[in-house]
Amino acid sequence: MNSLPELQQRFQTAILGGEPTPGLFAEETPTREGGFAIYLQAYRARLTAALRDNFPVLARALGDDAFADMADAYIDRQPSHFRSIRWFGGTLADFLAAAPEHLPHPALLDLARMDWAMRSAFDAADAELLTFDEVAALRPEHWLGLSFRLIPSVRLVDLRWRIEPTWKALNADSAADSEEPEELPHTLLVWRRDLDCYWRSADACEARVLHALTRLASFADCCLLIAESGDQQAARTAAAFVQRWIAEGLLARD
C-alpha cells in the first residue's frame, strides 16, 4: 500500500509526464479516456489557457490550432514551477527563439515579447511618482550626483521588428487592419499608470539612458552617455528626457 507522500509524488510525476504510472490507482487502465486521463487533460488545458491569457495577441496571430500546438510543446519543455499559473510563460519568448518552427513569421517572436511586457507591467508594484515641483526645488549643485529611479512597471524590450502597429490591430481584434511588419531593431518602452498600460518606442539614445537608469546611473552618467552619441547639448537633452519621463509618470519618488 502506497503512503500518502509517495502517492502524491507519483501522481505529480504522472501529471507532468503526461502518462499514468502503473498501479497508481487500483482501477487504473492504460487508456487516456476517463479516470486519471481527466487530470492529465485538465492540467495541460489549464496551462494552455494561462498562456492564451498571458499572450492574447500572439494567440490571435497564430490561430487556435497553431497556438495549441505551440503551447503543448512549451509545456513539455517548460512545465510550470510557480504556485500561481499567472507567471507561466515567462520563458516563452526564449523557447520560441530556440524553436522558430512554431512561428510562421519571425516577427511573431516580438509579439510574444510585447505581450509579456504588457502583462508583467500591469502586475508590477505601485510607486509614488516624482513631480515637477520636487525636481524644480533641487539646487543646481545637486543635479550631477542625482539618480532618478524608474517605477517598477517600466519594461524595456529590445525588438527586431516594428510590430507595434500589428500588435495594436490584433489587440483590438482588427486583424484586417494589421500590416506586414518591417525589420527595424529598436527598443519598446512599456509602463503602467493607474490601471492602464502604455507603450511607445524609444530612440537609441533614450533607450541607452533608460537602461543606464536601471543600473542606478547618476544624472552625470546619463549626460556622458548622451554626449558619447554626439549630442553637443547633453545636459539639455538629459533634462528634456527627465521632463518627459515625469510627464509620462515613469519616475518614482525616492
N, C-alpha and C positions, 0 to 999 in steps of 0.2 A: 504493500500500500504506500502510495506516494505521500510524503509530508506536504503540508501547505506551501512552504517556501519552494520546495522542489517542483511542485505542480505549477506554481506561479511562474517560475523560471522557464519551465518547458512550454507553458502557454505563451509567454513573451517570445521565446525563440521561434515557436511555430508561426506566430503572427508576423514577426519581422522577416522570417524566411519565406513566407508565402505558402507553406505546406504544413499540414498536420503531422505531428510526430507519432509513431506507432505507440499505442497504448495510452495516449493522453487521456482519453475518456473510454469508458467501457463500451459505449455504443458507437465508438468512432468507426467510420468506414473510410476507405481510400478515396472516395469521391469528393468533389468540390461542390456538391449540391446539398443544401440544408445542413443542420447541425453546426459543426465547427466552421464550415465554409462561410457561414453568415458573418462570423467575426473576421475572417480573412478578407472578405469583400468590403465590409464596413470600414475596416482600418484604412485600406487604400482609397476608398471612396471619400472618406473624411479628409485625408491628406490632400487628395486631388482638389477637393472643394476649397481647402485652405489656400492652395496655390492659385486657384482661379480667383479667389477673393483678393489675394495679395498682388496678383498680376492681371488685372482685368483687361488692360489694353492689349497686352501680349496674347491673352486668351482670344480676344476678338480678332486679332490679326491672324492667328494660326487657324482658328476654327475649332469646333468641338473635338473632332476625331484626332487631329494632329496634336492638339493640346493634351488630350488624354494620353496619347502615346508618349509624348514628351514627359508628362508627369509620372507615368508608370516607370519610365527609365530613370528618372531622377529619384523616385522613391527607392528603387533598388540600389542606387549608388549612394544616396544621402538620406538614410532614414532619420526621422525626427529625433533630436536629442534634447528637446525642451519639454518642460511640463505643459507649456501652453503652445498650441499649434499656431498662435499668432505669428511667431517668429520663424515658422517653417518656410523655407525658400530663400533664406539669406545668402546661400551659396549658389542659387540657381544660375546667376549670370556667369559665374566661374565654370559651372557644369556645362552650360551652353557654349562657352568659349572653347572648351575642350572637346565638345561633341557637336560641331556645327551642322551635322547631318540632320539635326532636329529642326533646323530653321531653313525655310525656303529662300530667305534673303538675309545676308549678314547684318543688315540694319536692324533686324528684329532683336538682335542682342542688345542694342542700345535702348530699344523699347523696354526690355526687361529691366535694364539698369534704371531707367527713368521711373518705371512702375514702383520698384523697390524704394527708390529715393523718396518718392511722394508718400508712400505708405509709412516708411520709417520716420519721416519728418513729422507726419501727423501725430505719431505716438510719442514724440520726444518730450522731454521735460519742459516745463514753463520757465520763464526767467523775466525778471523786471527789466524793462527796456531803458537804455541810455537816452537821455533827452537832449535837445538842442541847448536848453538853458544850462545844463550841467557842463557841457563842453564849452559853452561861451564863458563860463565862470573860471575856466582854467587860466592860470598865468602863463605867459609865453615861455618862460624857462622850464615849465613842467612838460611841455609837449614832447621833446626829444626822447625822454625816458618813459613816456606813457605807452602802455599796452592796451589795446582795445580787445574786448572779448566778444566773440560771436555767440549768438544764442544757441542753445543745444540742438535746435531743429535744423540748423544750417547743414545742407549737404552739398558737396562739390563733386560733381560727377564728370569725369573725362570721357567724352563721347567721340566716336569716329565719324558718325553720320549726323546730318541735320535732320533729326527725326521729330523735332518738336511739332511741326505742323501736322505730321501724320498722327502723332500721339494725341494731339488736341482733337483732331477729327474723329479718331476712333473712340476716344473717351466720351465724346458727345454722341457716339453711336451714329456717326455720319461717314461711314466708310467710303461712300461715293465721292466725298469731298477731299479725301486724302490724296496726296501726290507722291510720286516716286522720290524717295529721299536721295539727296546728293551727298557724296562723300565730302565731309568738311570737319576735320578734327577741331574740337572746341570744348569748352567747359560749361556745363549746365549748373546753375545755381538754384537750389530748392530750399524753401524755408516755410515755416508755419507762423501765421499771426492770428491770434484768437483761434477760431475753428476752421480757418481756411488755409490751404496750402497755395503757395505762389511759386513761380519759376520764371527764369529768364536766362539767357546766355550771358556769359561774362567774357569780355575780350581777354586776350592773352596777358596783358599787363595786370588787369584787375584780378584775374584768376591767380596769378603768382602771388599777389599781395594777400588775397584771401587765404591761400594755402599757408602763407607765412604766418598769418594770424592764428591759424590752428596750432602752430608751433610756438605761440606766445611771443611772436616778434614784436619789437617796440616800434613806435612811430618812426624813429630814426632808421631802423632796419628797413621799414617799408619804403621810406624815401630813397634809400640806397638801391633797393630793387627797381624802383621806378626809374631812377637815374641810369641804371645799367641798361635799361631798354632804349636809352637815347633821349629820353624826355629831359629837356633843359629846365623845366619848371616842376621838378619832382615834388617839392613841398606843396605847391599849389594843387597839383594833381592828387596827391595824397589827401589833402584837406577836402577836395571835391568828392573823393571816394567816401570819406567819413561822413560828409554831409548827406550823400545819397543813402548810405547804409543806415543812418539814423532815421531818415525819412521812410525807408522801407521796413524799419523795425528789425534790423539784422544785428544790432549791437546790444549787448547786455550790460546792465549796471554792475559794477564790481561790488 
